[in-house]
Amino acid sequence: MRPNILFPIFSDVKILPGIGSKLEKILDLFIGKKIIDLLWHLPCGIINRNVVPSIEKARPGEVCTITLKVCRHVSSRTRNQPYRIFCEDDTGEIELIFFHSNSKYLKTILPIGCIKTVSGKVEPYMGKKQISHPDHIVDVKNANKIKKIEPIYPLTSGLTSKILLKSLSEALNKVPKLPEWQNKKWLMFKKWPSWDKAIKAVHSPHSEKDLDPLSPSRSRLAFDEILANQLALALVRRSQRAQIGREFIGKGYLLEKGKSNLSFDLTRSQEIALSDVCTDLESADRTMRILQGDVGSGKTVVAFLSMLKVIECGAQTALMAPTEVLARQHCKTIQDFAKNLKIEVALLTGRLRGKERSIVLEKIRNGSTKIIIGTHALFQDEVEFFDLGFAVIDEQHRFGVHQRLMLGSKGKGPVDILIMTATPIPRTLMLSCYSDLDTSKLIEKPSGRKPVETRIVPQDRIEKIFSRIRETLNNGSRIYWICPLVKESEKIDVSAATERCAILDRQFPNRVALLHGQMKSGEKNEAIKKFSKGEVDILVATTIVEVGIDVPEANIMVIEHAERFGLAQLHQLRGRVGRGRTNSFCLLVYGSPMSEIARSRLEIMRKTEDGFKIAEEDLRLRGSGEVLGTKQSGFPGYRLADLVKHNELLEIARDETKLILEKDPYLKSKRGEALKMLLYLFERDTVAKILGAG
């Protein structure tokens, strides 16, 4: 249970003055629903409010704080005209401009003849000076309440700077003084403040230096967050390892039969990874391993063969995917692998209903189904396994620690876990987010696969692309056409895909299908089926094809407005082609103007197909915050730490975690109790419960 001292900052933001239901929803979507979320929302800039002695000294383009006398009000004649208030001092005149404002309210706060202190950006207009919608209007006696240096925060529609500053001021009043969890000698050496002083300091910057991620206060908070994460992962790992696993030894005949049943030989990387997993499964220690593989490196076959070792020993296995499309693809692939092995494979998704669902659930319950493939539906209470021994989780970045703990508890005893990811993870993020897991890597592609030739093409050459497509279709090609990504708006993504589909359909009648996230499940499956069977040759889609669609005949990938995509996503999309034995191409179509970072991304894609190199470049270009995301499932992503800029702190936190747990394995000391507070502060509640805290 969370300590009482933290309750005020973990209260809902709606308890703060001025936050109604509408603003609460905006804050929840953009920042978070708790006061602590507000505190973690850090400034991204500062405003220097120059106090100027007179209107004459106020320079256009600068933010100024001036004391003025109100002379007259001029109402707007039309809706589009502003309400104007003329003010003066001994040196000149300035206008205050208000659009769509309440004139009655303005006459109340700025009555004619009054003297007020006003702060805002001075702009020139037809030879005059004006301030549009001043940031602050106060009585002269309260002028000192206008901060000379004011923080600027990331904002969203419906959230103004004024509202956010007021809410943060109230939130900072609730910050408690907490027991110190950091080593005091380390704090003195780094000249870092206490936690409560640091959180107040980051919201009261005095200069640009205070915005630097390596400033004392920001570094302190970043180290707190990194240490909380490292401590949490170490404790989860210890807890999982402490559970006695099952020894799946057997004679290996089913695994060997499965290998001989394949139409291809395993690569050296696959053999090594399979050996790693099998060694884990034979051990009494619980298996907790992550299998990293580049797109098309053959992770699924390693998972399948590992399952055979467990099935031979009489237990069931499960594979969980983040989407129904990916789950269906895995089911089809594994059913093909399992031919002639007399192993029943079942698919369980949220879409399965009625009698069909009841039959699948019963077969899982009585143990006749040995391989169960599904989505989040596998978590549901109604899903009872006869004897789940081994679970594979695909695309780990879409799930979190909570989910894998949940699936791992579905067996009679601790379930062995293998996690697969087609998104290569940079070393820094491996240390930060997955240090509770052992690691295997697939670094080769199956033999026979040809490299994908990547070209960068300007948008104005789209007609030439149509001509090239016409030629390739006559040679039996199949083509993915990915439509522009529009941030925060799937509806616009869908609209772009629908429009492009209509254009392509006019060019190539009856040869085009559409696929996007808002289609019904049956419609999606039908579109994929038509494309797979060659009933249509062009699949126009949003990024829904990023994972899970395997059509070896597809050999051309067109990504429209490629400059809007991240490196990892571009690499995943390109990975949909190059799976057959024909030459494959990826066309990165860009619009102008294009930023230098976007250009760098496309050049990296053109130069290499190595997913691990691309992952490192992605981290370098974007920073860890974007790569991880801040609202992942399970343990949250980083909100204060940047693992590129704070890389050195990550290494120190790992060493510190080892020392802490060697001296105080159950955090029973005075510092240990403070460290439990740290875990709760950064919402690592699962780990705090493992420790039995509270």
N, C-alpha and C positions, 0 to 999 in steps of 0.2 A: 504493500500500500504506500502511495506517495506520502512523504513526510508533510506534516501540517504546515511547516514554514514555507513550503512551495505553493500552497493552495492559492494565495492571492494572484500569483503570476500565471497560474494554470487555469484561472477562471475565464469564462467566455468574454470576448471583447464587448459584448452587448451590455455589460455592467458599467462600462465607462460612460461618462456624461456625453450626450450628443450623438450616441450611436444607436440609431433605430434599426428596424428590421431590414430596410433597403440597404443601408450602409454595411450592416452585419454580413449580408450575402456577398457584397462586393469584396469586403475584407477577407471573408472565408475563401473565396475563389482565388484572390490575388496574393494574399499573405498567409492566412490561416485564421482559425476561429478562436484561438486563445491569446491572452495577453502576452505570453512568452513569444508567440509568433511575431507580434509587433516588435518586441525587443530585439529579435533576431533580424529584423528588416533594417539593414544598415544604410546610411547615407551614401550617395554616389557622387556628391559634389557639394560645393558651398556657394553661398551668395554673400558677397562682401557689401554690406549696406553702409555706404559712405555717408557719414553725417556731414551735410554741407550747410554752411552758415546762411546761405541766401539762394534765391531762385537764379540769380545771375551766375552763381558758381556751379549750378547743377549742369553737368555735361550730358548731352544726348547720348543714349546707348548705355549709360551706367545706371545701376540701381542706387538710388539716393534716398536719404531720410532728411526731410525738410519741414520746418515749422512755417505754417501758412495761415493767412486770414481768409475766410470764406466771404466772397463778395456778392455773387449772384448765381441763381440756378436757371438753366435754360432747358425746358422740356423738349423731348424729341417730337417732331411733327409726324413722322412715320415710324413703323415698327423697325425698319432697318437703320434709322438714325439713332445715334447715342444720346443719352441724357448727359448734359455737360454742366460742370460746376466750375465757375471761374474763381480763382484764388490769387492772392497777391502778397507781396511783402514790400519793403522799401526799395527793392532793386528791380522789380518786374512782376510779370503775371504768368500764371501757368494754369492749364485746364486739367480737371480730373474728368475722365471719360468713363461712362458706364453703359454697356449694352444690355438690353432686356432686363433692366433693373426696376425695383420697386421705388418709385419717386417719393412716396410717403416716408419710406424707411430712410432714404437718403436725406430728406429734409430734416429728419429727426436726429441723425448722427452728425450731419454737417449743416447746422442752421446758419443762416446769413449772419455775419458779424462775429462768429466764433473763431477762436484760434486753435488749430489742431496740428499735431505732428503726423505727417504722412510719409509712408515709405513705399517705393515702387520703381519700376524702370521708366526713366525719362526718355521720351521719343520726340523727334522733331516732326511738326506737321504744319505745312504752309507757313513757314517762318516762325512758328510759335512752338512752345514747349508744352507737352502734355504727358500725363500718366494715365494709362488705361487700367481700370480696375486695380487700385492700389492694394498692395499686400497687407498693409497695416494702416489703420486710422485710429489714433489714440489722443486722449487729452494730453496737453503739454506736460503735466505733472507725472504722467505715466510713460513719458518718452524713453526712459531708461529700460523699460520692459521690452523694447524692440532690440533684439540682439544685433550687434554689429556684424557678427559672423553667424549666418543661419544655414543649417544643413539642407541639402536638396536630396529628395528621396525618389526612387523609381515610383511612378504613379500609373494608374489605369483609368479608364473611362468611369466617371462618377466619383472618383476619389481625388479631392483637391489637396494641395500642399497644406493649406490652412487647417483642414479637418485632420489630416494625418499628424501634423505637428501638435495639435491640441490633444489628440488621442495618445500620442507618444509621451507627452508631458505628464498626462495622468498615469500612464503605464509605468513610467520611470519612478513615480512616487510610491509604487508598490514593490519596488525591487528590495528584497530582504538582504541583510548581511548574513552570509553563509559561512560555515566553518571552512577553513582553508584546506583544500585537498592537494594542492601542489607542494612540492618540496620547497621549503622556505629559503634554503641556500640557493636553489635554482632561480627562484623569483628575484632574490637580491642580485644575483649574477647578471640576470637579463634586465634588471631594473623594470620589472613588470608590476603593475598595480594589482590590488585584490580584485576578485571577480566583480563585486558590486561597483567598485570604482571604475573598472574597465568598461562595463556595460553603459555606465553613465557618460564616460568620456567619449566613447565612439559616437554617441548621439549629440555631443557638444564639441564638434571639431573647431579648432582655432585657426587652422591653416590647411593648405593642401597636403602637408606632410602627415596630418592626422588621418587622412583618407587612405594612406599607403597601407596595403595589407601587412607590411612588415613593421608598422608603427607599434610601439609598446602595447597599447591597449588592444589593437586588433590581433596582434601576435598572441597575446595572452588568451583571448577568447578562442582563437583558432586552435591553439594547443589544447585547451580544455576540451574542445569538440573532438579533436583527433585522439586524445588520450581516452575519452569516454568510449569512442568507437573501438580502439585497440583493446581496451580492457574488456569490453563487451564480447568481442570476437574471441578473445583468449578464454574467457569464462565459458562461452558456449562450446568452444572446442573441447575444453576440459570436461564439461558436463557430458557431451556426446561420447567422448572417449571413455569416460568412466562407466558407461553402460556396456555390459557384456554383450557382445554381438554373437551371431550364430556362425558356426563354422560350416560353410557350404563347400565340402570337399568332393565327394563323389568320385567316380572313375573317369569322368571327362568324355564318355562316349557320345553324349548328346551334342556337346560343343563341337567335337570333331566331325560328327555327322552334319551339323549345321554349316561348318566351314567347307566341307566337301560338296555341300548342296549349292554353294554360291557359284555364280557364273564368272567370277573374277578372283584374283589373288589379292590378299591383304597387302597393303604397303608396309614398309618397315615400321613407320610411326604407328600404324594401326595395331601391328603385332605387339609392339612395346606397350601401348596403352591398354590393350586387352590383357596382357600379362600383369600390368599394374593392378587392374580391377580384380582379376581372378585371385591374385595374391591377397588383396584386401578381403575378398569374400571368404577365402579359406581361413583367415585369421579370426581369433576370438574377439579382436577389437572391432568396433563398429566402423563400417566403411563410410567415409565422408570425403568424396573426391569430386573435383571439377575437371571435366574433359573439355579443353579448349581446342577448337578446330576452325580453320578458315572455311569460308563457304565452299561447299562441294568436296570437303576433305574426307568424308565418310565416317562421321560420328555415329550415325544411326546403326550401322552394321556392328560397330564395337559394342554399342548398348545391347543390341539383339543377342550377340554371341555371349555377352556377360549374363544376360537373362537365362540362357540355356543352362549355364552352370547351376543356377539357383533352381530352375525347374526340374533338373535331373535329381535334385535332393528333395523334391516333393513340395516346394513352396511356390507361391504365386509371385508374379512381378507386375509392376505398373509403370506406365510412361505418361507423364503429364505435360501437356503443351498449352501455351497461353491462348491459342485461338482454335476454333473448330476447323478452320481450313488446314492448319498445321497438324492438328490431331488426325484428321482424315488422311492427310498425306502420309503420316507415320504409319497409320493402320494399313494402308495399301502396300507400303514398302515392306513392312514386317510380315504381312500375310504372304507376300511374294517370297521373302526369305525363308518362311516357315513351311513352304510347300514340301510335302512328303515326310514331314517330321511328326505329323499327327498331334499338333499342338493347337488348341483352340485360342483364337485371338478375338477379343471383343472391343467394340468402340462404345464409350459412354460419354455423351455430351448432354448439355442442358436441353438440347432440341429433341432428344429421344423421349418418346411419350408412350403412355398406355401399356398395352400388353407386351409390346416389344421391349419396353424398358423393364417391365417386371421380370421378363425371361432373362435378360442380361443380368439384372441384380441378383436373381436366384442362382444363376450359374457362378457368379462371383462369390456368393455366400456359401455354396456347397463345394467350391473348389474345382469344378470341372473346367472353368476358364482359367488358363494359366498366364496369359498376357492380357492385361487390361490397359487400353489406351484411352485417354480422355482429357478433358479440360478441367476447370475448377470444380466441375461436377464430382470429381473424385473425392473432394473434401466433405461432401454432404453426409449428414448423419445416417441417411438411409443406405449408404454404401458400406456394407459389411463384408470384409474379406474373410475367406476361410483361413488363409495363412499367408499374409503378405510378408515376403522376406526381403524384397529388393525393389526400390523405386528409382526411376530415372526422371529427372526434371529437365525439360528442354527450355532453352532461352531463359536462363536464370535471371537476367536483368529485368525481366517482366514480373518476376515473383520476388519474394523477400524471405528473410530468415523465419518470420512467423509461419509462412506457408510451408516451408520445407520442414519445420518442426511439426506442423499439423499432419502432413502426409506421413512423416516418419513415425507418427504415433498410431497409425492405422493397423499395425500388425499386432500379433500376440506379444511380441517383445520388440526391442529396438529394431527398426527397419534400416537396412543398409541403403545409403543414398549415393547416387551418381548424378551429377549436374552437368548438362551439356550446354555449351554456348557457341553460337556461330559468330558472335561478336568478339573478336580477339581483344583481350583485356590488357592494357599497358601494365608494366610491372608495378608502377606506383599505385594503381588502383587495385591490383591483386593484393598488395601488402595492406592496403587500406580497408578493402571491403570483403576480401575472401581469404584472409589469413587463417580462418578456422578450417580451411579445406586443404587436402592434398591436391596436387596438380599433375595432370598429364596433358601433353600437347600433340596435336596432329599437324605436322609441318609439311607433309607432302600431299599432292592430289593423286587420286587413283590413276594408274597408267592409261594412256590412250587419250587423255584430255588435252586439248590444245589451248594455248593461251588466248585470251580475249583481246583483240586489238581495239584500243580505246582512242577515239578521236574527239576533238573539241570543235564544235560547229556553231557559228553565229545563227541567231533566230531568223535573220533575213534570208538564209539559204534553205528554208523549210521546203520550198518547192523542189529543190534539187534532191532533198531527202525522199520526197514522194516519188520522184523519177527512179531513184535507186531502189526503193522498195518494190516498185513495179517489176524491175528486172529480177530482184531476188525471189519474189513470190513465184515467178515462172520457173525458178530452180528449186522450188519446194521448201523455201524458208518459212519459219514462223517467227512472229515479231511481237515483242512487248513494247507498248508505247505508254510511258509513265507521264502523267500530267502534273502541272505545276503544284508545288506545295505552297499553300497559303496559310501563314501562321495563325493558329487559334481559330481556324474556320473550316471545318470539314465540309460545310455546305458549299463554300466557294470552291473547294477542291473538287467536289462532286460536279458542280456546275461546269468547271473547266474541262473535266473528263468527258462530260456529256456532250459539250460543244465540239471537242476534238473528235469524239467518236462519230458525230454526225458528219463532220468534214471528211474524215477518212472513209466513212461509208459511201459518201458520194463519189469519192475517188476509186474505191474498191468495193462495189456493191456485194452484199451478202457474204463478205469475208471478214467482218469485224464484229467483235463482242465487247461488252462493257462490264467492268468489275469495280465496285467501290464499296466502302464500309457501310453505307446506309441501305444497301440491298438486303432483302431477306435471305436467310441462310440457304434456302432452296435455290434461289436465283443465282447466288454466288457459285454454288456447286455446279449448277447447269452451265454457267459461263466457262468455268474451269474445265468441265468435262468436254465441252465443244472444242475448246482450244487444244486440250490434250489429244483428242481423237483426230484433230485436223479438219473438223467440220467448219471451223473458221481459222484464218491464218494470222489475224492481228488481234491482240488483246489489249484494249485501252483500259488503263487502270490508274488508281491512286496508289499510294505506297502500301496498300494491302498486300501486294505481291512481294513485299520485302522478304518475308520468310514463308516457307511451307509449300510453295508451288514448284513442282519438279517436272518439267517437260523437256526431255533431252533433245527433242527436235527443234526447240526454240534456239535460234542462233543470232538474233539481232535484238538489242535493247536500245530504245530511244528514250532518253530522259529529258523532257522539256523543262526549260528554266532550271537547269542543273545547278546554277549558282545559288539557288535557294535551299539546297539540301546540305546536310552535314556530311563529312567524309565517311563516317561509319555507315550511314544510310545509303550513300552512293555505292559503296563497296558491296553492301548486302544486295542492292538492286542488280548491280552488274553480275553478281553471283548466280542470278537466275539463268544466265546463258553460259555457254562453254561447257555444257554437261554432256554433249554428244561428241561425235567424232568429226563433225564438219567445222570449218573455220567460223569463228564467232566475232561479232563486232558490238561495241557499245558506243553510241553517239551521245555525247554530252552537249546538249543544245542550250546555249546561254543567251540571255537578253542583255541589252546595254541600257545604262552603264553598269559595269560590274566592279565591285570593290576589289582591292588588292588581296584581301583574305580569300574571297571567293575564287579569284583567279589562281591563287596558290593551291586551293583545294583541287581544282580541276587539273592543274598541272601534276599534282601528286598522283591523281587517278590515272593520268595518261602514262606516267612513268613506271608505275609498279602495280602488281596484282597481289603483293604480299600483305595480307590482312594485318599481320603483327606490326609491320612498318607503318601501315596506314593508321592503326590505332594509336601509335605513339605520336604521329603527326597531328592526329585529331585532338589528342590531349594538349599538345603544344599550342595549337591554333585556338582552341575553344576554351581551355581551362577545365578543371575538374568539375566545377559547378554545373556546367552545361552537359558534360559527358555523363555525369551521374544522374542529373535531375534532382529536384529537391522534394518531390512528393512521390518517391518510389514506394512500392509496397514494402512491408517489413521494416527494417531499420531505415530511418530517414537518410536522405543524401546530405551532403555537407551544405550548410548555409553560411558558415562563418569562415571555414577553411578553404583555401584554394590549394589543391595538392600539387600544382605546378610551382607556385610561389612559396608554399610552405613545405616543400618536399623534405627539407632538412629536419623540420619538426616531426614529420612522420617517422623518420628513422629513430629520432630521440624518444618519441612516444612508445615505439615498439620495445626499445631497451628498458625504458622506465616501467612498462607493463610487466616485463619479465622479472625485474627486481622487486616490484610490489608483490607479485604473486609468490615469489620465492620466500619473502619474509612474512607475508600475511595472506596465505592462500584463500582464506574465507572472509577477508576484510573485516576482522574483528577488532583491530586496534583503533585508536582515536582517529588516525588518518584514514584507516579503512572505512570507518563509518562516514567520514567526509566524502570518500570516493563513492560510496553508495549514493550519497546525495548527488554527486556528479552524474551518475548513471540515470537517476530519475530526472535530473535537470535536462538532459539531452534525450529523454524519452527512450532509454534502453530498459524499459520496464520488464521485458521478458527476462533479461539477465538478472535484474534485481530480484525477481521472483525465484529464479534458479538458486540464488544465494539464500533465499528464505528471508530476505530483508523485509522488515515491516511485519 
